[in-house]
Amino acid sequence: MYVCICHSITEKDIQKAVNNGASSVMKLAELTMLGTQCGNCTKYADQVLSRCVCKSAIAD
């Protein structure tokens, strides 16, 4: 599912960013450009990020 329409960033892209060390929306912006255009996606992106971080912690 798309999280950031402006930059075509999906939940899978966020999971990949988490696997590469992202742990905040700011870091996601650095790695993926998420939220850097209109910013409307950042609240939902934070929720997705939290889920991805939890899944990564459980997998470790």
Phi and psi restraints in degrees (range 20) as a CNS / XPLOR table:
assign (resid 1 and name C) (resid 2 and name N)
       (resid 2 and name CA) (resid 2 and name C) 1.0 -73.3 20.0 2
assign (resid 2 and name N) (resid 2 and name CA)
       (resid 2 and name C) (resid 3 and name N) 1.0 136.7 20.0 2
assign (resid 2 and name C) (resid 3 and name N)
       (resid 3 and name CA) (resid 3 and name C) 1.0 -105.5 20.0 2
assign (resid 3 and name N) (resid 3 and name CA)
       (resid 3 and name C) (resid 4 and name N) 1.0 -45.9 20.0 2
assign (resid 3 and name C) (resid 4 and name N)
       (resid 4 and name CA) (resid 4 and name C) 1.0 -116.1 20.0 2
assign (resid 4 and name N) (resid 4 and name CA)
       (resid 4 and name C) (resid 5 and name N) 1.0 104.6 20.0 2
assign (resid 4 and name C) (resid 5 and name N)
       (resid 5 and name CA) (resid 5 and name C) 1.0 -68.9 20.0 2
assign (resid 5 and name N) (resid 5 and name CA)
       (resid 5 and name C) (resid 6 and name N) 1.0 -38.8 20.0 2
assign (resid 5 and name C) (resid 6 and name N)
       (resid 6 and name CA) (resid 6 and name C) 1.0 -56.5 20.0 2
assign (resid 6 and name N) (resid 6 and name CA)
       (resid 6 and name C) (resid 7 and name N) 1.0 -36.8 20.0 2
assign (resid 6 and name C) (resid 7 and name N)
       (resid 7 and name CA) (resid 7 and name C) 1.0 -117.8 20.0 2
assign (resid 7 and name N) (resid 7 and name CA)
       (resid 7 and name C) (resid 8 and name N) 1.0 13.3 20.0 2
assign (resid 7 and name C) (resid 8 and name N)
       (resid 8 and name CA) (resid 8 and name C) 1.0 53.5 20.0 2
assign (resid 8 and name N) (resid 8 and name CA)
       (resid 8 and name C) (resid 9 and name N) 1.0 47.1 20.0 2
assign (resid 8 and name C) (resid 9 and name N)
       (resid 9 and name CA) (resid 9 and name C) 1.0 -99.9 20.0 2
assign (resid 9 and name N) (resid 9 and name CA)
       (resid 9 and name C) (resid 10 and name N) 1.0 128.3 20.0 2
assign (resid 9 and name C) (resid 10 and name N)
       (resid 10 and name CA) (resid 10 and name C) 1.0 -104.9 20.0 2
assign (resid 10 and name N) (resid 10 and name CA)
       (resid 10 and name C) (resid 11 and name N) 1.0 173.3 20.0 2
assign (resid 10 and name C) (resid 11 and name N)
       (resid 11 and name CA) (resid 11 and name C) 1.0 -60.9 20.0 2
assign (resid 11 and name N) (resid 11 and name CA)
       (resid 11 and name C) (resid 12 and name N) 1.0 -36.2 20.0 2
assign (resid 11 and name C) (resid 12 and name N)
       (resid 12 and name CA) (resid 12 and name C) 1.0 -64.2 20.0 2
assign (resid 12 and name N) (resid 12 and name CA)
       (resid 12 and name C) (resid 13 and name N) 1.0 -37.0 20.0 2
assign (resid 12 and name C) (resid 13 and name N)
       (resid 13 and name CA) (resid 13 and name C) 1.0 -64.7 20.0 2
assign (resid 13 and name N) (resid 13 and name CA)
       (resid 13 and name C) (resid 14 and name N) 1.0 -37.6 20.0 2
assign (resid 13 and name C) (resid 14 and name N)
       (resid 14 and name CA) (resid 14 and name C) 1.0 -66.8 20.0 2
assign (resid 14 and name N) (resid 14 and name CA)
       (resid 14 and name C) (resid 15 and name N) 1.0 -41.3 20.0 2
assign (resid 14 and name C) (resid 15 and name N)
       (resid 15 and name CA) (resid 15 and name C) 1.0 -60.6 20.0 2
assign (resid 15 and name N) (resid 15 and name CA)
       (resid 15 and name C) (resid 16 and name N) 1.0 -42.1 20.0 2
assign (resid 15 and name C) (resid 16 and name N)
       (resid 16 and name CA) (resid 16 and name C) 1.0 -61.9 20.0 2
assign (resid 16 and name N) (resid 16 and name CA)
       (resid 16 and name C) (resid 17 and name N) 1.0 -41.0 20.0 2
assign (resid 16 and name C) (resid 17 and name N)
       (resid 17 and name CA) (resid 17 and name C) 1.0 -64.7 20.0 2
assign (resid 17 and name N) (resid 17 and name CA)
       (resid 17 and name C) (resid 18 and name N) 1.0 -38.6 20.0 2
assign (resid 17 and name C) (resid 18 and name N)
       (resid 18 and name CA) (resid 18 and name C) 1.0 -63.2 20.0 2
assign (resid 18 and name N) (resid 18 and name CA)
       (resid 18 and name C) (resid 19 and name N) 1.0 -41.7 20.0 2
assign (resid 18 and name C) (resid 19 and name N)
       (resid 19 and name CA) (resid 19 and name C) 1.0 -63.2 20.0 2
assign (resid 19 and name N) (resid 19 and name CA)
       (resid 19 and name C) (resid 20 and name N) 1.0 -24.4 20.0 2
assign (resid 19 and name C) (resid 20 and name N)
       (resid 20 and name CA) (resid 20 and name C) 1.0 -96.9 20.0 2
assign (resid 20 and name N) (resid 20 and name CA)
       (resid 20 and name C) (resid 21 and name N) 1.0 13.0 20.0 2
assign (resid 20 and name C) (resid 21 and name N)
       (resid 21 and name CA) (resid 21 and name C) 1.0 107.3 20.0 2
assign (resid 21 and name N) (resid 21 and name CA)
       (resid 21 and name C) (resid 22 and name N) 1.0 -0.4 20.0 2
assign (resid 21 and name C) (resid 22 and name N)
       (resid 22 and name CA) (resid 22 and name C) 1.0 -70.2 20.0 2
assign (resid 22 and name N) (resid 22 and name CA)
       (resid 22 and name C) (resid 23 and name N) 1.0 132.0 20.0 2
assign (resid 22 and name C) (resid 23 and name N)
       (resid 23 and name CA) (resid 23 and name C) 1.0 -137.0 20.0 2
assign (resid 23 and name N) (resid 23 and name CA)
       (resid 23 and name C) (resid 24 and name N) 1.0 11.2 20.0 2
assign (resid 23 and name C) (resid 24 and name N)
       (resid 24 and name CA) (resid 24 and name C) 1.0 -150.3 20.0 2
assign (resid 24 and name N) (resid 24 and name CA)
       (resid 24 and name C) (resid 25 and name N) 1.0 160.5 20.0 2
assign (resid 24 and name C) (resid 25 and name N)
       (resid 25 and name CA) (resid 25 and name C) 1.0 -63.4 20.0 2
assign (resid 25 and name N) (resid 25 and name CA)
       (resid 25 and name C) (resid 26 and name N) 1.0 -33.8 20.0 2
assign (resid 25 and name C) (resid 26 and name N)
       (resid 26 and name CA) (resid 26 and name C) 1.0 -63.2 20.0 2
assign (resid 26 and name N) (resid 26 and name CA)
       (resid 26 and name C) (resid 27 and name N) 1.0 -42.5 20.0 2
assign (resid 26 and name C) (resid 27 and name N)
       (resid 27 and name CA) (resid 27 and name C) 1.0 -67.7 20.0 2
assign (resid 27 and name N) (resid 27 and name CA)
       (resid 27 and name C) (resid 28 and name N) 1.0 -37.7 20.0 2
assign (resid 27 and name C) (resid 28 and name N)
       (resid 28 and name CA) (resid 28 and name C) 1.0 -58.8 20.0 2
assign (resid 28 and name N) (resid 28 and name CA)
       (resid 28 and name C) (resid 29 and name N) 1.0 -41.0 20.0 2
assign (resid 28 and name C) (resid 29 and name N)
       (resid 29 and name CA) (resid 29 and name C) 1.0 -61.5 20.0 2
assign (resid 29 and name N) (resid 29 and name CA)
       (resid 29 and name C) (resid 30 and name N) 1.0 -40.6 20.0 2
assign (resid 29 and name C) (resid 30 and name N)
       (resid 30 and name CA) (resid 30 and name C) 1.0 -64.6 20.0 2
assign (resid 30 and name N) (resid 30 and name CA)
       (resid 30 and name C) (resid 31 and name N) 1.0 -41.3 20.0 2
assign (resid 30 and name C) (resid 31 and name N)
       (resid 31 and name CA) (resid 31 and name C) 1.0 -83.6 20.0 2
assign (resid 31 and name N) (resid 31 and name CA)
       (resid 31 and name C) (resid 32 and name N) 1.0 -30.0 20.0 2
assign (resid 31 and name C) (resid 32 and name N)
       (resid 32 and name CA) (resid 32 and name C) 1.0 -126.8 20.0 2
assign (resid 32 and name N) (resid 32 and name CA)
       (resid 32 and name C) (resid 33 and name N) 1.0 -11.4 20.0 2
assign (resid 32 and name C) (resid 33 and name N)
       (resid 33 and name CA) (resid 33 and name C) 1.0 77.4 20.0 2
assign (resid 33 and name N) (resid 33 and name CA)
       (resid 33 and name C) (resid 34 and name N) 1.0 5.9 20.0 2
assign (resid 33 and name C) (resid 34 and name N)
       (resid 34 and name CA) (resid 34 and name C) 1.0 -55.6 20.0 2
assign (resid 34 and name N) (resid 34 and name CA)
       (resid 34 and name C) (resid 35 and name N) 1.0 132.4 20.0 2
assign (resid 34 and name C) (resid 35 and name N)
       (resid 35 and name CA) (resid 35 and name C) 1.0 76.2 20.0 2
assign (resid 35 and name N) (resid 35 and name CA)
       (resid 35 and name C) (resid 36 and name N) 1.0 6.3 20.0 2
assign (resid 35 and name C) (resid 36 and name N)
       (resid 36 and name CA) (resid 36 and name C) 1.0 -91.8 20.0 2
assign (resid 36 and name N) (resid 36 and name CA)
       (resid 36 and name C) (resid 37 and name N) 1.0 -3.0 20.0 2
assign (resid 36 and name C) (resid 37 and name N)
       (resid 37 and name CA) (resid 37 and name C) 1.0 -105.1 20.0 2
assign (resid 37 and name N) (resid 37 and name CA)
       (resid 37 and name C) (resid 38 and name N) 1.0 -79.3 20.0 2
assign (resid 37 and name C) (resid 38 and name N)
       (resid 38 and name CA) (resid 38 and name C) 1.0 -94.6 20.0 2
assign (resid 38 and name N) (resid 38 and name CA)
       (resid 38 and name C) (resid 39 and name N) 1.0 -26.9 20.0 2
assign (resid 38 and name C) (resid 39 and name N)
       (resid 39 and name CA) (resid 39 and name C) 1.0 81.3 20.0 2
assign (resid 39 and name N) (resid 39 and name CA)
       (resid 39 and name C) (resid 40 and name N) 1.0 -0.8 20.0 2
assign (resid 39 and name C) (resid 40 and name N)
       (resid 40 and name CA) (resid 40 and name C) 1.0 -67.1 20.0 2
assign (resid 40 and name N) (resid 40 and name CA)
       (resid 40 and name C) (resid 41 and name N) 1.0 -16.7 20.0 2
assign (resid 40 and name C) (resid 41 and name N)
       (resid 41 and name CA) (resid 41 and name C) 1.0 -88.9 20.0 2
assign (resid 41 and name N) (resid 41 and name CA)
       (resid 41 and name C) (resid 42 and name N) 1.0 -9.2 20.0 2
assign (resid 41 and name C) (resid 42 and name N)
       (resid 42 and name CA) (resid 42 and name C) 1.0 -65.5 20.0 2
assign (resid 42 and name N) (resid 42 and name CA)
       (resid 42 and name C) (resid 43 and name N) 1.0 -35.1 20.0 2
assign (resid 42 and name C) (resid 43 and name N)
       (resid 43 and name CA) (resid 43 and name C) 1.0 -65.5 20.0 2
assign (resid 43 and name N) (resid 43 and name CA)
       (resid 43 and name C) (resid 44 and name N) 1.0 -46.6 20.0 2
assign (resid 43 and name C) (resid 44 and name N)
       (resid 44 and name CA) (resid 44 and name C) 1.0 -67.8 20.0 2
assign (resid 44 and name N) (resid 44 and name CA)
       (resid 44 and name C) (resid 45 and name N) 1.0 -39.3 20.0 2
assign (resid 44 and name C) (resid 45 and name N)
       (resid 45 and name CA) (resid 45 and name C) 1.0 -59.4 20.0 2
assign (resid 45 and name N) (resid 45 and name CA)
       (resid 45 and name C) (resid 46 and name N) 1.0 -37.9 20.0 2
assign (resid 45 and name C) (resid 46 and name N)
       (resid 46 and name CA) (resid 46 and name C) 1.0 -63.5 20.0 2
assign (resid 46 and name N) (resid 46 and name CA)
       (resid 46 and name C) (resid 47 and name N) 1.0 -39.3 20.0 2
assign (resid 46 and name C) (resid 47 and name N)
       (resid 47 and name CA) (resid 47 and name C) 1.0 -65.7 20.0 2
assign (resid 47 and name N) (resid 47 and name CA)
       (resid 47 and name C) (resid 48 and name N) 1.0 -45.0 20.0 2
assign (resid 47 and name C) (resid 48 and name N)
       (resid 48 and name CA) (resid 48 and name C) 1.0 -63.4 20.0 2
assign (resid 48 and name N) (resid 48 and name CA)
       (resid 48 and name C) (resid 49 and name N) 1.0 -42.6 20.0 2
assign (resid 48 and name C) (resid 49 and name N)
       (resid 49 and name CA) (resid 49 and name C) 1.0 -58.2 20.0 2
assign (resid 49 and name N) (resid 49 and name CA)
       (resid 49 and name C) (resid 50 and name N) 1.0 -45.3 20.0 2
assign (resid 49 and name C) (resid 50 and name N)
       (resid 50 and name CA) (resid 50 and name C) 1.0 -59.8 20.0 2
assign (resid 50 and name N) (resid 50 and name CA)
       (resid 50 and name C) (resid 51 and name N) 1.0 -43.5 20.0 2
assign (resid 50 and name C) (resid 51 and name N)
       (resid 51 and name CA) (resid 51 and name C) 1.0 -64.1 20.0 2
assign (resid 51 and name N) (resid 51 and name CA)
       (resid 51 and name C) (resid 52 and name N) 1.0 -42.9 20.0 2
assign (resid 51 and name C) (resid 52 and name N)
       (resid 52 and name CA) (resid 52 and name C) 1.0 -65.6 20.0 2
assign (resid 52 and name N) (resid 52 and name CA)
       (resid 52 and name C) (resid 53 and name N) 1.0 -40.0 20.0 2
assign (resid 52 and name C) (resid 53 and name N)
       (resid 53 and name CA) (resid 53 and name C) 1.0 -63.9 20.0 2
assign (resid 53 and name N) (resid 53 and name CA)
       (resid 53 and name C) (resid 54 and name N) 1.0 -42.4 20.0 2
assign (resid 53 and name C) (resid 54 and name N)
       (resid 54 and name CA) (resid 54 and name C) 1.0 -62.4 20.0 2
assign (resid 54 and name N) (resid 54 and name CA)
       (resid 54 and name C) (resid 55 and name N) 1.0 -44.6 20.0 2
assign (resid 54 and name C) (resid 55 and name N)
       (resid 55 and name CA) (resid 55 and name C) 1.0 -61.9 20.0 2
assign (resid 55 and name N) (resid 55 and name CA)
       (resid 55 and name C) (resid 56 and name N) 1.0 -39.7 20.0 2
assign (resid 55 and name C) (resid 56 and name N)
       (resid 56 and name CA) (resid 56 and name C) 1.0 -66.1 20.0 2
assign (resid 56 and name N) (resid 56 and name CA)
       (resid 56 and name C) (resid 57 and name N) 1.0 -38.2 20.0 2
assign (resid 56 and name C) (resid 57 and name N)
       (resid 57 and name CA) (resid 57 and name C) 1.0 -67.1 20.0 2
assign (resid 57 and name N) (resid 57 and name CA)
       (resid 57 and name C) (resid 58 and name N) 1.0 -38.5 20.0 2
assign (resid 57 and name C) (resid 58 and name N)
       (resid 58 and name CA) (resid 58 and name C) 1.0 -69.4 20.0 2
assign (resid 58 and name N) (resid 58 and name CA)
       (resid 58 and name C) (resid 59 and name N) 1.0 -38.0 20.0 2
assign (resid 58 and name C) (resid 59 and name N)
       (resid 59 and name CA) (resid 59 and name C) 1.0 -67.6 20.0 2
assign (resid 59 and name N) (resid 59 and name CA)
       (resid 59 and name C) (resid 60 and name N) 1.0 -28.4 20.0 2
